[in-house]
């Protein structure tokens, strides 16, 4: 059975840094990309950053210059280095594994809280 496992969330002061990690267990198969999404209660889940199997990365406009996604799609593992965190970055962060023509996998989510 496939599991998507996230780690690294927590609480930090504004301007601080956190590093999120995501890995998988089980036979995931071919992966198109892996990414990080976040969600605030009452709002839709939004893309934070994603890493394609070609090595190309994409970052959401609100995190460009502050967050960096990296990883190894072949090993089904990614990380998200978050710097200069702001209050508005507070959310549950989810790791997603996207396969061609198949439903994506989601992790359970990890809470990131930015507060004084």
Buried (B, 14 or more C-beta within 10 A) or exposed (E): EEEBBBBBBEEBEEEBEBEBBBBBEEEBEEBBBBBBBBBEEEEEBEBBBBBBBEEEBBBBEEBEEBBBBEBEBEEBBBBBBBBEBBEEBBBBBBBBBBBEEEEBBBBEBBEBBBEE
